């Protein structure tokens, strides 16, 4: 397995150390805490050809409509 050496400041080290589990390497901590970016194409490939229920479709459509509403937050 190839490795890379990185420099981190003391605060970053302390944060990693604080969430490190017993017998867990820093590489394992980072992979556990920092999730992979969402791959939309891989997701679409995985679900291609599968159907979802009408209930699930309605829930998704409802969620999208709610997300499109203007925010009440002040900017």
N, C-alpha and C positions, 0 to 999 in steps of 0.2 A: 504494500500500500504506500503510495506517495504521500509525502507530508509537506506542509508549508510552515514556515516560522513567521509569526506575526507579533507585533509589539502592541501592547495595550497599556493604558494608564492604570494607576493603582486603583482608582474608583471602579473601572471596568473589571479588573481582576477581583476586587472585593465582591462585586455583584455576582460574578460567575461562581466564586467560591461559596457565596451564601446560598445559592440554589443547587449546588452540586450535591448529588446523592452519594451514599456510601458506595465505594468501588466504581464510581462513574468518572470517566475521563472528561477533560474540558471539551474535547471534540464531541462527545456524547451529549454534554450539557448544551452546547451550542445547537446541535441538531434537534434536540428536544424542545428547546425554547424558541428558536428561530425556525419557523415553518417554511416549507418551500413555497415559492410564489404560485398563485393559482394559475393553472394551465388550462385555459378555456378550450383550446382545441382538443386536448387529451380528454377533457370531460365530455365534449360533444361526441368524440369518437367512441367513448365508452357507452354512452346512452343511445347511440344511433341504432335504430330498429326496435327500441323498447318503447312501449306506450305507458302513459301514466293515466291514472283514473281521472274522471271528470271532477271529482272533489279536489284532487291535487292541482289540476289545471285552474280551477276556480280560485284556489288559495294563492297560487302564483300570480294570477291576474289581479287579484285584490291587493296583493303586496305591491305590485308594480304601480297600480293606480295610487296607492297611499304614498309611495315614494315620489310620485310626480307632483303631488300637491305642494303649493308654496309653503315654505317654512314660516312659522310664527316667530322665530327667533329674530332678535334685533342684530343687525350687522354693524 
